[in-house]
Amino acid sequence: MLSFLASGCAGIRQAGAVIRDLADLRNEILQKFKEKEVDINVRNSERHSAILIRFINSDLNDKTSDERAVRAQETAELVKAHYAQIQSLNEIDVLFVRMSTSLLVFHFSEGLDFYGFDNQARLLPQFDRTRANDEESKSGVSVNYSPIKKQTEIQTAAMQLDGVPGRGLTVIPHLAIAADTSKVTPQPPDKVSFDFASYSPKQRFPNLTRIAFIADNKVAYQTEGQFSTGRSADNLVTEFLYLQIPYSAFQKSIQGKVLTLRLGEQEFTLTAEQLQSLRKMTQFFKD
């Protein structure tokens, strides 16, 4: 099933092109994953555009959440690679559902896992469900090797810089290395990523934002970044920035006793526990 909903007046040609692109995408998904029923829905508003892919009565419904998470990631990457309208999207959503039939009428009986990604197939912070073992949970750092990507992903728990979860500013520091760190001690990666997410009644970072990592009152690294903007389901302004900094700059930033992040005119000082989590991200690599 395909559907396309838009606010405002969309031209017949534009709507027709979108429907054709959705049909092509659905065929790609059916062919790749050998599924029997996939539903694709696109909803557009003035500030936000999302595509929803629903796997209906998939064989994965009876398997683990981790296996569904892998499928969701693969689906988002397929959308990024094959959907011609990808640049018009803010979000890629993947949902697994069970559907029952009664008197030839379909009813949703159960919704399983739901995953949200940006248009570059990166998992959005609010959908991050990384499962860490007990030791990693205590350290605030999770380490996960993906046999599909053949890389280890290392990240801290989401750091609340201000406000509360779902309403404020958070950042998730993470990195990836093309090795299984449980078996080898590799050289460090070139970059470390910081995924910022802001949820606020009004826009906080409207322009190109100057960003500085300040260690013990000295600038260890500075750059600029542009937040993307949208709207959440509860009408908050959402702003996302996916920032990468050199690993050498990351090391320099975490060597001090205090680390402060400056975004524009706003400053956010990490707690001692948050800073310690950043330091633990480096313990998997050669000095």
C-alpha positions as CSV (number, residue, x, y, z in Angstrom):
1,M,0.0,0.0,0.0
2,L,1.2,3.5,-0.9
3,S,-0.1,6.8,0.3
4,F,1.0,10.4,-0.1
5,L,-0.5,13.2,2.1
6,A,0.6,16.9,1.9
7,S,-0.5,20.1,3.3
8,G,-1.2,22.9,0.9
9,C,-1.5,22.6,-2.9
10,A,0.7,20.0,-4.5
11,G,0.7,19.9,-8.2
12,I,-0.5,16.9,-10.1
13,R,2.9,16.3,-11.6
14,Q,4.7,16.5,-8.3
15,A,2.2,14.1,-6.6
16,G,2.5,11.7,-9.5
17,A,6.3,11.7,-9.3
18,V,6.2,11.0,-5.6
19,I,3.8,8.1,-6.0
20,R,6.0,6.6,-8.7
21,D,9.1,7.0,-6.6
22,L,7.3,5.4,-3.6
23,A,6.2,2.5,-5.8
24,D,9.8,2.0,-7.0
25,L,11.1,2.1,-3.4
26,R,8.4,-0.4,-2.2
27,N,9.5,-2.8,-4.9
28,E,13.2,-2.4,-3.8
29,I,12.2,-3.2,-0.2
30,L,10.0,-6.2,-1.2
31,Q,12.8,-7.6,-3.4
32,K,15.6,-7.1,-0.9
33,F,13.9,-8.4,2.2
34,K,11.5,-11.0,0.6
35,E,8.6,-9.6,2.5
36,K,5.0,-10.2,1.6
37,E,3.4,-6.9,2.8
38,V,5.1,-3.5,3.2
39,D,3.1,-0.3,3.6
40,I,4.7,3.1,2.7
41,N,3.3,6.4,3.8
42,V,4.6,9.9,3.3
43,R,3.3,12.9,5.2
44,N,4.4,16.4,4.5
45,S,3.8,19.6,6.5
46,E,5.2,23.1,6.2
47,R,8.1,22.3,8.5
48,H,8.5,18.5,8.5
49,S,8.4,15.6,6.0
50,A,8.6,12.0,7.0
51,I,8.4,8.6,5.3
52,L,7.0,5.7,7.3
53,I,7.8,2.1,6.2
54,R,5.6,-0.5,8.0
55,F,6.6,-4.2,7.8
56,I,3.3,-6.1,8.3
57,N,3.3,-9.6,9.8
58,S,7.0,-9.9,9.0
59,D,8.8,-13.1,10.0
60,L,11.0,-10.8,12.1
61,N,8.0,-10.2,14.4
62,D,8.8,-13.5,16.0
63,K,12.5,-12.8,16.3
64,T,14.5,-10.5,18.6
65,S,14.4,-6.7,18.8
66,D,18.1,-6.7,17.8
67,E,17.3,-8.4,14.5
68,R,14.5,-5.9,13.9
69,A,16.9,-3.1,14.7
70,V,19.3,-4.4,12.0
71,R,16.5,-4.6,9.5
72,A,15.4,-1.0,10.4
73,Q,18.9,0.3,9.8
74,E,19.2,-1.6,6.5
75,T,15.8,-0.2,5.4
76,A,16.8,3.4,6.2
77,E,20.0,2.9,4.2
78,L,18.0,1.5,1.3
79,V,15.6,4.5,1.4
80,K,18.6,6.9,1.4
81,A,20.2,5.1,-1.6
82,H,17.0,4.5,-3.7
83,Y,14.4,7.1,-2.9
84,A,14.6,9.9,-5.4
85,Q,12.9,12.4,-3.1
86,I,15.3,11.7,-0.2
87,Q,16.5,15.3,0.1
88,S,13.0,16.5,0.7
89,L,12.7,14.3,3.8
90,N,13.5,15.1,7.4
91,E,12.9,11.7,8.8
92,I,12.7,8.0,7.9
93,D,10.5,5.9,10.2
94,V,10.4,2.1,10.3
95,L,7.7,0.2,12.2
96,F,7.0,-3.5,12.7
97,V,3.4,-4.5,13.3
98,R,1.1,-7.5,13.6
99,M,-2.1,-7.3,11.7
100,S,-5.2,-9.5,12.2
101,T,-8.1,-10.1,9.8
102,S,-11.8,-10.2,10.7
103,L,-14.5,-10.5,8.1
104,L,-12.0,-9.3,5.4
105,V,-11.3,-6.1,7.4
106,F,-7.8,-5.5,8.6
107,H,-7.2,-4.5,12.2
108,F,-3.8,-3.6,13.8
109,S,-3.5,-5.9,16.8
110,E,0.0,-5.1,18.0
111,G,2.7,-2.6,17.2
112,L,6.2,-3.8,17.9
113,D,9.5,-1.9,17.5
114,F,9.6,1.6,16.0
115,Y,12.7,3.3,14.8
116,G,13.4,6.8,13.5
117,F,16.3,8.0,11.3
118,D,17.3,11.2,9.6
119,N,17.6,11.4,5.8
120,Q,21.2,10.2,6.0
121,A,20.0,6.9,7.7
122,R,21.4,7.9,11.1
123,L,19.4,6.8,14.1
124,L,17.8,9.8,15.8
125,P,18.8,10.3,19.4
126,Q,15.3,9.8,20.9
127,F,15.1,6.3,19.2
128,D,18.5,5.1,20.5
129,R,18.0,1.8,22.4
130,T,21.6,0.6,22.6
131,R,21.8,-2.2,25.1
132,A,25.0,-2.3,27.1
133,N,26.3,-5.0,29.4
134,D,26.5,-4.4,33.1
135,E,30.1,-3.2,33.0
136,E,29.4,-0.8,30.1
137,S,26.2,0.5,31.9
138,K,28.3,1.4,34.9
139,S,30.9,3.2,32.8
140,G,28.3,5.1,30.8
141,V,29.8,3.8,27.5
142,S,28.4,1.2,25.2
143,V,30.4,-0.9,22.8
144,N,28.7,-2.8,20.0
145,Y,30.2,-4.7,17.1
146,S,28.1,-4.9,13.9
147,P,29.0,-7.9,11.7
148,I,27.0,-6.3,8.9
149,K,29.0,-3.1,8.9
150,K,32.2,-4.9,10.2
151,Q,32.8,-2.1,12.7
152,T,32.6,-1.4,16.4
153,E,30.5,1.6,17.5
154,I,31.3,3.2,20.8
155,Q,29.1,5.8,22.3
156,T,28.2,7.3,25.7
157,A,24.7,7.5,27.0
158,A,22.8,10.6,26.0
159,M,24.1,13.7,27.9
160,Q,21.5,16.2,29.0
161,L,23.1,19.6,28.7
162,D,20.0,21.5,29.8
163,G,16.3,20.9,30.4
164,V,14.9,17.3,30.6
165,P,14.8,14.4,28.2
166,G,12.5,15.3,25.3
167,R,12.5,19.0,26.2
168,G,16.0,20.6,26.2
169,L,19.4,20.1,24.7
170,T,21.1,16.7,24.5
171,V,24.3,15.4,22.9
172,I,25.4,11.8,22.1
173,P,29.2,11.5,21.5
174,H,30.1,8.4,19.5
175,L,32.6,7.0,17.1
176,A,33.1,4.0,14.8
177,I,36.1,1.9,14.0
178,A,36.5,-0.8,11.3
179,A,37.6,-3.5,13.7
180,D,36.2,-5.7,16.5
181,T,37.7,-4.1,19.6
182,S,36.9,-7.2,21.7
183,K,39.6,-9.0,19.6
184,V,42.1,-6.4,18.7
185,T,43.3,-3.0,19.9
186,P,43.2,-0.8,16.8
187,Q,44.6,2.7,16.0
188,P,42.0,5.4,16.9
189,P,39.6,6.7,14.3
190,D,40.1,10.0,12.5
191,K,36.9,11.5,13.8
192,V,34.6,11.6,16.8
193,S,30.9,12.5,16.3
194,F,28.7,14.6,18.5
195,D,25.0,14.4,17.8
196,F,23.1,17.4,19.2
197,A,19.3,17.4,19.6
198,S,17.3,20.4,20.8
199,Y,13.6,20.3,21.6
200,S,12.2,23.7,22.5
201,P,9.1,25.9,22.2
202,K,11.2,28.2,20.0
203,Q,14.2,28.0,17.8
204,R,17.5,28.2,19.7
205,F,20.1,27.9,16.9
206,P,18.7,29.7,13.8
207,N,21.9,30.6,12.1
208,L,25.3,29.1,11.4
209,T,26.5,28.4,15.0
210,R,30.0,28.9,16.3
211,I,31.0,25.9,18.4
212,A,33.9,25.6,20.8
213,F,35.3,22.9,23.1
214,I,36.8,24.6,26.1
215,A,39.1,22.7,28.4
216,D,40.0,24.4,31.7
217,N,38.9,27.8,30.3
218,K,41.1,27.3,27.2
219,V,39.7,26.6,23.7
220,A,40.8,23.2,22.6
221,Y,38.9,23.1,19.4
222,Q,36.5,25.4,17.6
223,T,34.4,25.1,14.4
224,E,31.0,26.0,13.0
225,G,27.8,24.1,12.3
226,Q,24.3,24.6,11.0
227,F,21.4,23.0,12.8
228,S,18.6,21.5,10.8
229,T,15.1,22.5,12.0
230,G,11.7,20.7,12.1
231,R,8.7,20.2,14.3
232,S,8.0,17.3,16.7
233,A,4.6,15.6,17.1
234,D,3.9,17.8,20.2
235,N,4.7,20.9,18.2
236,L,8.1,21.6,19.7
237,V,10.9,23.1,17.5
238,T,13.4,20.3,16.8
239,E,17.0,21.1,15.9
240,F,19.6,18.6,15.0
241,L,23.3,18.9,14.4
242,Y,25.7,16.1,13.5
243,L,29.1,17.4,14.2
244,Q,32.4,15.6,13.6
245,I,35.7,16.7,15.2
246,P,39.2,15.3,14.8
247,Y,40.1,12.6,17.2
248,S,43.2,14.6,18.2
249,A,41.0,17.6,19.1
250,F,38.7,15.2,21.1
251,Q,41.7,14.0,23.1
252,K,42.9,17.5,23.8
253,S,39.4,18.5,24.9
254,I,39.0,15.8,27.5
255,Q,42.5,16.2,29.2
256,G,41.4,19.0,31.4
257,K,39.5,18.9,34.7
258,V,36.5,20.8,33.2
259,L,35.0,20.6,29.7
260,T,32.6,23.3,28.5
261,L,30.8,23.2,25.2
262,R,30.0,26.7,23.8
263,L,27.2,26.8,21.1
264,G,26.8,30.3,19.9
265,E,26.4,32.5,23.0
266,Q,25.4,29.6,25.2
267,E,27.7,27.5,27.4
268,F,27.2,24.0,28.8
269,T,29.6,22.6,31.3
270,L,29.7,18.8,31.4
271,T,29.4,17.0,34.8
272,A,32.4,15.0,36.1
273,E,30.6,11.8,35.2
274,Q,29.9,12.9,31.6
275,L,33.6,13.9,31.2
276,Q,34.7,10.6,32.6
277,S,32.5,8.8,30.0
278,L,34.2,10.7,27.2
279,R,37.6,9.6,28.5
280,K,36.5,6.0,28.6
281,M,35.7,6.1,24.9
282,T,39.5,6.3,24.3
283,Q,40.5,3.2,26.2
284,F,39.8,0.8,23.3
285,F,42.6,2.2,21.1
286,K,46.4,2.3,21.0
287,D,48.0,5.3,22.6
